Structures are given as C-alpha cells and as structure tokens.
Amino acid sequence: MNAIDTHKSDAPIFAADAFRLGDEEAALIDRARRFGARVLAPRAAKHDRDATFPIENFRDMHPEGLLAICIPKENGGLGASYRTYALAAAELGRYCGATALSWNMHVCSTLWTGALADDLEMSAAERTEHNTRRPAHYRRIVEQGAIYSQPFSEGGAAAAGAAAFGTEAKPVDGGFLVSGKKIFASLSGAADYYGILCTERAEGEAASRRNTLYLAVPAKADGVSVVGDWDPLGMRGTVSRTLLMKDVFVSESELLMPHGVYFRAATSWPHMFLTLSPTYMGLAQAAYDFTVAYLRGEAPGTPPVKRRMFPTKQIAVAEMRVMLEQTKALWFQAVSEARANPTKEQVLRAYAAQHTVMENANALAAKAIRSCGGQSMLKSLPLERIYRDSRCGSLMLPWTAEICLDRLGREALYEPGEKDE
Ligand SMILES: Cc1cc2nc3c(=O)[nH]c(=O)nc-3n(C[C@H](O)[C@H](O)[C@H](O)COP(=O)(O)OP(=O)(O)OC[C@H]3O[C@@H](n4cnc5c(N)ncnc54)[C@H](O)[C@@H]3O)c2cc1C
C-alpha cells in the first residue's frame, strides 16, 4: 500500500503571523507538524487497513516530548496551553486521524489534571492533595513514556453527562474496587493506564454524578480485560475495543483529580469537551490540501494529470476554501477563549465550533472525492481514509453534532431556570 508521505512543504494550518501566535507556541505547533509529516503519514495507511494501534508513533513521540506536551514545565513537560495543544493536535490530524485522536485521549489526561485543574476552584486541602498526587502520573509519562487513555463511554446516558456512570468504585482500605464496562475504549490493549470516569459509591449509597471519580486504572491490574472485535468504518487505528473491569483494586494514589473535582471541571470548564475537535480540524485541512494537489496534478502517487482548468473544479475548490476558512475562524476563536467559567456566548460558540468542525470535516472530504473523481478514492491514496475518519467526528460524545444543536437551540432560547407556562 502506497500513501502520500511527502508533506515536507505543507504550510502550518494556522500561520503564526496571521493568527498572532507567540514564538514558543508556534515552535511547538511546528514540531507537531513536522513530526506528523515525517513519522505519522507514512504509517497511517497500514494501521487503517489492518485496524492496528500505531504504538510505534507513541514510542516515537516520547523522545520528541510530545507525550508530555501539556505536562507543566516544572514536572518535565513542554507546558503547552489548551490552545497550543489544540493547534498542535490539528497538525497531527492532517497526517493520521487515528493517531491524533488517540493522542488526544492521552494528552487530555495531562491537560485536564494540569493547566485546566490549575484554573478550577479547589479548597486549599484539595489543591494540596492534587498537587501532591499528579507528579507521579507525570513522571511515568516523562521518564518512561507511559500512555494514558480516556475510556468514559458506557453505551448509556452517562457519557453525554445525563446520568451517573455505571462503572463503580467501591471505597476499600487504601483505594477502591472498580467494576464496570467501557465501550469504545480507544487505545485498548495499548495504554498503560486507563483514565476512567466512574461513580464512587459506598454500600447503600445512591449513585450521583457529583461523586464521579477520575481514576487511572493500571492496564496490568488483576480484573482488567479487553474484549470484542474492532472493525469500524473509520478511525480504525484507535482500536477502541471494550474494556471490562471486575473488582479491580485501584490505589487511592491513582486518583487523577480529588473527590468531586471532576464534576466541577465538567460544569465550570466546558471547553474540556471541545478537545475531540482538533483531530477533525486537521482532517478538514487534509481534505482541502489533497484536492488542491490532486487537481494541480501534484498529488504523490498519482500521474501528473492536471484537472484544474475546468471551471467546475475551480468552483468546487472555491466552495471548499470558503468552508475551510469559516471552520478555521470559528474554531480558532473557540479554542482561544477556552477558560474556567466562560460566558454564555462563549459556551454557545464552543458548541457551534464543535458542530462546525465535525460536520464540515466530512463535508469537505465528501466534496473532495466528488471533485477529484473516481481515481481519488482508491485506497492507495489518503483521501478515502480521510473521508471515513472524518465521518466519526459527529458521533463523539459528550458533544455529538446532535447534542450541540440540541443545546445551542435550548440555551439560546432559554435562560437558566426559565420555563414556559
Ligand atoms: C473512533 C471512535 C473512538 C472513540 N473513542 C472513545 C474513547 O476513547 N473514550 C470514550 O469514552 N468514548 C469514545 N468513543 C465513543 C463516543 O464518544 C460515543 O460514546 C459513542 O460513539 C456512542 O455511541 P452510541 O451508539 O452508544 O451512542 P448513543 O449514546 O446511543 O447516542 C446516539 C446518538 O444519540 C444522541 N444522544 C445521545 N444522548 C443524548 C442526549 N442525552 N441528548 C440528546 N441526544 C443524545 C447523540 O447524537 C448520539 O450520537 C469513540 C467513538 C468513536 C467513533
């Protein structure tokens, strides 16, 4: 299988000058872009075809510092902000959607416990507890290249934020006994730690979302297993099989946030859920880039046949460019204003940005195939993979495209607590 693997000349998606990025921010994003073109692109087709996890990409990220991109500098990481991470992830998404999406699960376990947690209201005791506990997680990543994942989904209403998680943690001496099932557990079988969300519940206590625990379950712990097959439409390299946990003892030291703090994060830092979108921003750019190269007769792996002289192709590219620019502008604004306790306008914009990126990435890929024609959707070229991968974005909870529309409509028309007679 052949794939486009010469992306050396790709310009950054967000040019540093135009988008007023700082030097350090631009350099980090540049590092991700070069890594994506050099390392991810040549391997993407094989992992997509075989539905295998690109573990070697993660091994290669370690010496580049990319596994630790959001780990605070004082803990040995690169200390990237939310926005810097998002822009870097978009660059990786251009070259391998499955790696970028899996990387997102890993990085968020450090971003949410790092810069995002620093922004949350915590009591002095909670802050001390958190700051004492998190360095151990960071050390594993910085020193050993450990990989974390984020299996939250259970197939019920919990991942959408509408119910308590069915996976439960029963408090016992020194930790918890965890039991439950997670579906779509990206990095299953590859991660060293599964950063799960579960409900802390003592005997006889009612399940409550307020008691959500964010806990790192060691992959090798007794009672952990990965089951089922994985043969999906797209994002095949994420290997998102089903994770089962049966009376798994997890030490208290594996808490990724103190008791009750995850619930606070989910309610006061909503942009944390926009972190699934950067991968798809990158796929949107990739669909456009491919189309321009292909119609110019310059796409690697294709004969040098130019198709750009036809007015229909020019109009198609123009329409794609309009859609891409709209997507970039809205998304850049949304990731730039992520913060604790955002205004209502900022939250509505975040929903709009998520919806736009997820839907437009696939719309751009569909248009790319239609405009480039039959030869462009052969599996020897990356476009059909981009098309399939980009189809998955709108399905990702908690902010699926449908849920974004649902919330946008309701929250635009109703103030909190307002009811109709
Ligand atoms: C490639 C890929 C990788 C993934 N990786 C992970 C991962 O690493 N970790 C993880 O936790 N999950 C992951 N997911 C799972 C994903 O976030 C969803 O949980 C999963 O796709 C839900 O599938 P479902 O059919 O059970 O959805 P359902 O819960 O049945 O929902 C179906 C649709 O109904 C709508 N809906 C659901 N609930 C509501 C509601 N309360 N209000 C309004 N509308 C609603 C939504 O639009 C949703 O798309 C991944 C998914 C994909 C496709």
PDBQT file of the ligand as one rigid body, heavy atoms in Angstrom, charges set to zero:
ROOT
HETATM    1  C1  LIG A 501     -13.489   6.274  16.663  1.00  0.00    +0.000 C 
HETATM    2  C2  LIG A 501     -14.131   6.459  17.984  1.00  0.00    +0.000 A 
HETATM    3  C3  LIG A 501     -13.332   6.482  19.106  1.00  0.00    +0.000 A 
HETATM    4  C4  LIG A 501     -13.899   6.644  20.360  1.00  0.00    +0.000 A 
HETATM    5  N1  LIG A 501     -13.089   6.664  21.460  1.00  0.00    +0.000 NA
HETATM    6  C5  LIG A 501     -13.625   6.860  22.673  1.00  0.00    +0.000 A 
HETATM    7  C6  LIG A 501     -12.807   6.893  23.850  1.00  0.00    +0.000 A 
HETATM    8  O1  LIG A 501     -11.586   6.758  23.794  1.00  0.00    +0.000 OA
HETATM    9  N2  LIG A 501     -13.412   7.077  25.021  1.00  0.00    +0.000 N 
HETATM   10  C7  LIG A 501     -14.740   7.226  25.125  1.00  0.00    +0.000 A 
HETATM   11  O2  LIG A 501     -15.220   7.406  26.232  1.00  0.00    +0.000 OA
HETATM   12  N3  LIG A 501     -15.552   7.164  24.058  1.00  0.00    +0.000 NA
HETATM   13  C8  LIG A 501     -15.022   7.006  22.844  1.00  0.00    +0.000 A 
HETATM   14  N4  LIG A 501     -15.839   6.940  21.737  1.00  0.00    +0.000 N 
HETATM   15  C9  LIG A 501     -17.277   6.822  21.952  1.00  0.00    +0.000 C 
HETATM   16  C10 LIG A 501     -18.098   8.002  21.598  1.00  0.00    +0.000 C 
HETATM   17  O3  LIG A 501     -17.744   9.138  22.323  1.00  0.00    +0.000 OA
HETATM   18  C11 LIG A 501     -19.552   7.668  21.884  1.00  0.00    +0.000 C 
HETATM   19  O4  LIG A 501     -19.711   7.327  23.214  1.00  0.00    +0.000 OA
HETATM   20  C12 LIG A 501     -20.054   6.547  21.086  1.00  0.00    +0.000 C 
HETATM   21  O5  LIG A 501     -19.830   6.806  19.733  1.00  0.00    +0.000 OA
HETATM   22  C13 LIG A 501     -21.542   6.476  21.412  1.00  0.00    +0.000 C 
HETATM   23  O6  LIG A 501     -22.127   5.545  20.623  1.00  0.00    +0.000 OA
HETATM   24  P1  LIG A 501     -23.614   5.075  20.925  1.00  0.00    +0.000 P 
HETATM   25  O7  LIG A 501     -24.074   4.439  19.697  1.00  0.00    +0.000 OA
HETATM   26  O8  LIG A 501     -23.669   4.274  22.186  1.00  0.00    +0.000 OA
HETATM   27  O9  LIG A 501     -24.378   6.441  21.174  1.00  0.00    +0.000 OA
HETATM   28  P2  LIG A 501     -25.722   6.717  21.913  1.00  0.00    +0.000 P 
HETATM   29  O10 LIG A 501     -25.458   7.078  23.333  1.00  0.00    +0.000 OA
HETATM   30  O11 LIG A 501     -26.711   5.610  21.599  1.00  0.00    +0.000 OA
HETATM   31  O12 LIG A 501     -26.163   8.005  21.165  1.00  0.00    +0.000 OA
HETATM   32  C14 LIG A 501     -26.547   8.008  19.804  1.00  0.00    +0.000 C 
HETATM   33  C15 LIG A 501     -26.762   9.440  19.411  1.00  0.00    +0.000 C 
HETATM   34  O13 LIG A 501     -27.892   9.941  20.140  1.00  0.00    +0.000 OA
HETATM   35  C16 LIG A 501     -27.666  11.259  20.561  1.00  0.00    +0.000 C 
HETATM   36  N5  LIG A 501     -27.760  11.392  22.032  1.00  0.00    +0.000 N 
HETATM   37  C17 LIG A 501     -27.218  10.577  22.973  1.00  0.00    +0.000 A 
HETATM   38  N6  LIG A 501     -27.508  11.032  24.220  1.00  0.00    +0.000 NA
HETATM   39  C18 LIG A 501     -28.213  12.169  24.046  1.00  0.00    +0.000 A 
HETATM   40  C19 LIG A 501     -28.782  13.117  24.948  1.00  0.00    +0.000 A 
HETATM   41  N7  LIG A 501     -28.675  12.982  26.282  1.00  0.00    +0.000 N 
HETATM   42  N8  LIG A 501     -29.434  14.168  24.402  1.00  0.00    +0.000 NA
HETATM   43  C20 LIG A 501     -29.570  14.325  23.066  1.00  0.00    +0.000 A 
HETATM   44  N9  LIG A 501     -29.046  13.439  22.162  1.00  0.00    +0.000 NA
HETATM   45  C21 LIG A 501     -28.369  12.390  22.646  1.00  0.00    +0.000 A 
HETATM   46  C22 LIG A 501     -26.283  11.634  20.123  1.00  0.00    +0.000 C 
HETATM   47  O14 LIG A 501     -26.323  12.416  18.977  1.00  0.00    +0.000 OA
HETATM   48  C23 LIG A 501     -25.598  10.340  19.797  1.00  0.00    +0.000 C 
HETATM   49  O15 LIG A 501     -24.703  10.446  18.712  1.00  0.00    +0.000 OA
HETATM   50  C24 LIG A 501     -15.292   6.784  20.477  1.00  0.00    +0.000 A 
HETATM   51  C25 LIG A 501     -16.109   6.776  19.340  1.00  0.00    +0.000 A 
HETATM   52  C26 LIG A 501     -15.540   6.622  18.104  1.00  0.00    +0.000 A 
HETATM   53  C27 LIG A 501     -16.437   6.599  16.912  1.00  0.00    +0.000 C 
ENDROOT
TORSDOF 0
